[in-house]
Amino acid sequence: MQSLLDPAILFFIFGLAAGALRSNLEIPAQISRFLSLYLLMALGLKGGFALAKTGLTAEVAVGLGAAIVLAFVVPALGYAVLRRFLNGYDAAAIAATYGSVSAVTFITAVQYLDHRSLEYGGHMAAAMALMESPAIIMAVLLANMVRRREASSSPGLASGGLRIGKLLHESLTDGAQLLLLGAMLIGLLSGAAGQAAMQPFAGDLFKGMLAFFLLDMGLLAARNMGELRGRSPWLLAYALVGPLLHAALALALCAALGMVAGNAALLMVLAASASYIAVPAVIRQAIPEANPSIYIGMSLGLTFPFNILLGIPLYVQVAHRVLQ
């Protein structure tokens, strides 16, 4: 309950309430974009500064390896479950959305750990970046398999190959992801001196900027909940139960690998989160047969609020109880 009294979380709740009341309160799109880029830059710098202190260790390699494994396993399992009550295109789109990650959910979790002085590795920001692309690639492959079964023509296969190549390029050169990794590299190279110089920007301003951005996310989440009216109860169940199962899978993997509690908690958050910006934007082009109101409504209307309000405290608490 104490976590709900955090100012950033309270601004998110306020945004939910304002959106539900259909207020005309609105954050301009360009400001929202700036806030998103600021948070990614600050997170990258924090991760780089932390890596400068610890160096590239076996713990770093294990954390990144676990992230890559989850990036393939979660969408594969999601598709297998979703295909039982959805067509192949919608199942692939939702599997990609839930197989990828939410940067804002991760950033909120990092702030949650910082506020409670709980230790974690700066390399987990790199883990977040690594987990975004595999789900997209898998979804496109799955959608192409559905198209093959429907049309079974070689031209469809050729265009699918070109599309995957383009998606790979876009995923690896995406501006937000490049900013995150570039800021991490700058933090790593500049070390303690850079951390002191950037403290007012990456440290002092961070909490206020996050609160402002979560206000915007609350407004968006409230307005996307309407997309779920009339949907199958199984979809609503997946949007809430799926994250818990994905987090449990991440915890089991972390326990098997002997990861520390803070890193495990962040990996649970990443596995439980769902993309609502980057992946839906790509999926709209790559799988136009899928219904955007379903995968965006689920991720932003249900899963994101659940993780921000209840999931993050739960994942952190469980990770520290099991692994300490």
C-alpha positions in Angstrom: 0.0 0.0 0.0 2.9 2.3 0.8 4.0 2.1 -2.9 0.7 3.7 -3.9 1.6 6.8 -1.9 4.7 7.5 -4.1 4.1 10.9 -5.9 4.9 9.4 -9.3 2.3 6.6 -8.8 -0.2 9.1 -7.4 0.1 11.1 -10.6 -0.5 8.0 -12.6 -3.7 7.3 -10.5 -4.7 10.9 -11.0 -4.3 10.5 -14.8 -6.5 7.4 -14.7 -9.1 9.3 -12.8 -9.0 12.3 -15.2 -9.2 10.1 -18.2 -12.1 8.1 -16.7 -13.9 11.5 -16.1 -13.3 12.4 -19.8 -11.4 15.5 -18.8 -9.8 17.6 -21.5 -6.5 17.4 -19.6 -3.9 16.5 -22.2 -0.1 16.4 -22.5 1.0 17.5 -26.0 2.4 14.8 -28.1 5.8 16.5 -28.5 6.2 17.0 -24.8 5.3 13.4 -24.2 7.9 12.3 -26.7 10.5 14.5 -25.0 9.7 13.0 -21.6 10.1 9.5 -23.0 13.5 10.3 -24.6 14.6 12.1 -21.4 13.8 9.0 -19.2 15.6 6.7 -21.6 18.7 8.9 -21.7 18.7 9.3 -17.9 18.2 5.5 -17.4 21.1 4.8 -19.9 23.4 7.1 -18.1 22.6 5.6 -14.7 23.2 2.1 -16.1 26.5 3.2 -17.6 27.7 4.9 -14.4 26.9 1.7 -12.5 28.7 -0.5 -15.1 31.8 1.8 -14.8 31.9 0.9 -11.1 31.5 -2.8 -11.4 33.0 -3.6 -14.9 31.8 -6.3 -17.3 31.5 -9.4 -15.1 30.1 -12.9 -15.3 27.0 -11.5 -13.5 26.5 -9.1 -16.4 26.7 -11.9 -18.9 24.3 -14.1 -17.0 21.8 -11.3 -16.7 21.9 -10.5 -20.4 21.7 -14.2 -21.4 18.6 -14.7 -19.2 17.0 -11.7 -20.8 17.6 -13.1 -24.3 16.2 -16.5 -23.3 13.0 -14.9 -22.0 12.7 -12.7 -25.1 12.1 -15.9 -27.1 10.3 -18.1 -24.6 7.6 -15.6 -23.5 6.2 -14.8 -27.0 6.4 -18.5 -28.0 4.4 -19.6 -25.0 2.0 -16.7 -25.4 1.3 -17.6 -29.0 0.7 -21.3 -28.1 -1.9 -20.2 -25.5 -3.6 -17.4 -27.5 -3.9 -19.5 -30.6 -6.5 -21.6 -28.8 -9.1 -18.8 -28.9 -7.8 -16.3 -31.4 -7.0 -16.3 -35.1 -3.3 -16.6 -36.0 -2.7 -12.9 -36.7 -4.2 -11.6 -33.5 -2.4 -14.3 -31.5 0.9 -13.4 -33.1 0.4 -9.6 -32.5 -0.5 -10.1 -28.8 2.3 -12.5 -28.3 4.8 -9.9 -29.7 3.3 -7.2 -27.5 3.6 -9.3 -24.4 6.9 -10.8 -25.4 8.5 -7.4 -25.7 8.9 -4.8 -22.9 7.6 -1.5 -21.6 10.4 1.0 -21.0 8.2 3.1 -18.6 7.3 0.1 -16.5 11.0 -0.8 -16.2 12.0 2.8 -15.4 9.3 2.9 -12.7 10.7 -0.3 -11.2 14.2 1.1 -11.2 12.9 4.2 -9.4 11.1 1.9 -6.9 14.3 0.1 -6.1 16.3 3.3 -5.8 13.7 4.8 -3.5 14.1 1.7 -1.2 17.9 1.6 -1.5 17.7 -1.9 -3.1 20.7 -2.9 -5.2 20.6 -4.0 -8.8 23.0 -4.0 -11.8 23.2 -1.2 -14.2 23.4 -3.7 -17.1 19.7 -4.5 -16.7 19.0 -1.4 -18.9 20.9 -3.3 -21.6 18.8 -6.3 -20.9 15.7 -4.2 -21.6 17.1 -3.1 -24.9 17.9 -6.7 -25.9 14.4 -8.0 -25.1 12.5 -5.7 -27.5 13.4 -7.1 -31.0 13.1 -10.9 -30.7 9.4 -10.8 -30.0 8.8 -8.7 -33.1 10.8 -11.1 -35.3 9.0 -14.1 -33.9 5.6 -12.5 -34.5 6.3 -11.8 -38.1 7.6 -15.4 -38.6 4.4 -16.7 -37.1 2.2 -14.4 -39.1 4.0 -15.5 -42.3 3.3 -19.1 -41.3 -0.4 -18.3 -41.1 -0.3 -16.6 -44.5 1.5 -19.6 -46.0 -1.3 -21.9 -44.7 -3.9 -19.6 -46.1 -2.3 -18.8 -49.5 0.6 -21.2 -49.8 2.3 -19.2 -52.6 6.0 -18.5 -53.0 5.6 -14.7 -53.6 4.2 -14.4 -50.0 7.3 -16.1 -48.7 9.6 -13.8 -50.5 8.0 -10.6 -49.3 8.0 -12.0 -45.8 11.8 -12.5 -45.9 12.3 -8.9 -47.1 10.0 -7.6 -44.4 11.9 -9.4 -41.6 15.2 -7.9 -42.9 13.7 -4.5 -42.8 12.3 -5.1 -39.3 15.7 -6.2 -38.1 17.3 -3.0 -39.4 14.5 -0.8 -37.8 14.8 -2.6 -34.5 18.5 -2.2 -34.3 18.5 1.4 -35.4 15.4 2.6 -33.5 16.1 6.1 -32.1 14.9 5.4 -28.6 16.9 2.2 -28.3 20.0 3.8 -29.8 19.6 6.7 -27.3 19.4 4.2 -24.4 22.5 2.3 -25.5 24.4 5.4 -26.4 23.7 7.0 -23.1 24.8 3.8 -21.3 28.1 3.8 -23.3 28.7 7.5 -22.4 28.0 6.8 -18.7 30.4 3.8 -18.9 33.2 5.9 -20.5 32.8 9.0 -18.3 32.5 7.1 -15.0 32.4 8.9 -11.7 33.4 12.3 -13.1 30.5 12.1 -15.6 28.1 11.0 -12.9 28.9 14.0 -10.8 28.6 16.3 -13.8 25.2 14.9 -14.9 23.7 14.5 -11.4 21.4 17.5 -11.7 20.1 16.2 -15.1 20.0 12.4 -14.6 19.4 12.4 -10.9 17.7 15.4 -9.4 15.2 15.9 -12.3 14.4 12.2 -12.8 11.6 11.7 -10.3 9.7 14.8 -11.4 10.0 13.9 -15.1 8.8 10.4 -14.3 5.8 11.7 -12.4 4.9 14.0 -15.4 5.2 11.1 -17.8 3.1 8.8 -15.7 0.4 11.4 -15.6 0.3 11.2 -19.4 0.3 7.4 -19.3 -2.6 7.4 -16.8 -4.6 9.5 -19.2 -3.8 7.2 -22.2 -4.5 4.0 -20.2 -7.9 5.3 -19.1 -8.8 6.1 -22.7 -7.7 2.7 -24.0 -9.8 0.7 -21.5 -12.8 1.3 -23.6 -11.3 -0.7 -26.4 -11.8 -3.8 -24.3 -15.6 -3.6 -24.1 -17.2 -6.7 -25.5 -13.9 -8.7 -25.7 -13.5 -12.3 -24.7 -13.1 -12.9 -21.0 -10.1 -15.0 -21.9 -8.3 -11.9 -23.3 -9.0 -10.0 -20.2 -7.7 -12.9 -18.1 -4.5 -13.1 -20.2 -3.9 -9.4 -19.8 -3.8 -9.8 -16.0 -2.7 -13.4 -15.4 -0.2 -13.6 -18.2 2.2 -11.1 -16.6 2.1 -13.0 -13.4 3.0 -16.2 -15.2 5.7 -14.5 -17.2 7.2 -13.1 -14.0 7.1 -16.5 -12.3 9.0 -17.9 -15.3 11.6 -15.2 -15.0 12.0 -15.9 -11.3 12.5 -19.6 -11.8 15.2 -18.8 -14.4 16.9 -16.3 -12.1 16.8 -18.8 -9.2 18.4 -21.5 -11.5 21.1 -19.1 -12.6 21.8 -17.8 -9.1 21.0 -14.2 -9.9 20.8 -11.6 -7.1 17.4 -10.4 -6.0 17.5 -6.9 -7.4 18.4 -8.1 -10.9 15.8 -10.9 -10.7 13.1 -8.4 -9.7 13.9 -6.2 -12.8 13.9 -9.2 -15.0 10.5 -10.2 -13.6 9.3 -6.7 -14.4 10.6 -7.0 -18.0 9.0 -10.4 -18.5 5.7 -9.2 -17.1 5.5 -6.0 -19.0 4.0 -5.4 -22.4 5.0 -2.9 -25.1 2.4 -0.3 -26.0 4.4 2.0 -28.2 7.3 0.5 -30.2 5.9 -3.0 -30.9 2.3 -1.9 -31.8 3.8 0.7 -34.2 5.8 -2.1 -36.0 3.0 -4.7 -35.8 0.5 -2.4 -37.5 2.7 -2.4 -40.6 4.0 -6.0 -40.4 0.7 -7.7 -39.4 -2.0 -5.5 -40.8 -4.5 -8.4 -40.5 -4.4 -8.1 -36.7 -6.8 -5.8 -34.8 -4.8 -3.0 -33.1 -7.6 -2.2 -30.6 -7.1 -5.7 -29.0 -3.3 -5.7 -28.4 -3.1 -2.0 -27.6 -6.2 -2.1 -25.4 -4.9 -5.1 -23.5 -1.4 -3.8 -22.9 -2.1 -0.2 -22.2 -5.6 -0.5 -20.8 -5.1 -3.4 -18.4 -1.5 -4.7 -18.1 0.3 -1.4 -17.8 -1.9 -0.1 -14.9 -1.8 -3.5 -13.2 2.1 -3.6 -13.3 2.5 0.1 -12.2 0.0 -0.1 -9.3 0.4 -3.7 -8.1 2.9 -5.7 -10.1 6.1 -3.9 -9.4 5.8 -4.0 -5.6 4.8 -7.7 -5.9 7.6 -8.7 -8.1 10.2 -6.9 -6.0 8.9 -8.4 -2.8 8.7 -12.0 -4.1 12.2 -11.8 -5.7 13.8 -10.6 -2.4 11.9 -13.3 -0.4 12.9 -16.1 -2.7 16.4 -15.2 -3.5 17.7 -13.7 -0.3 
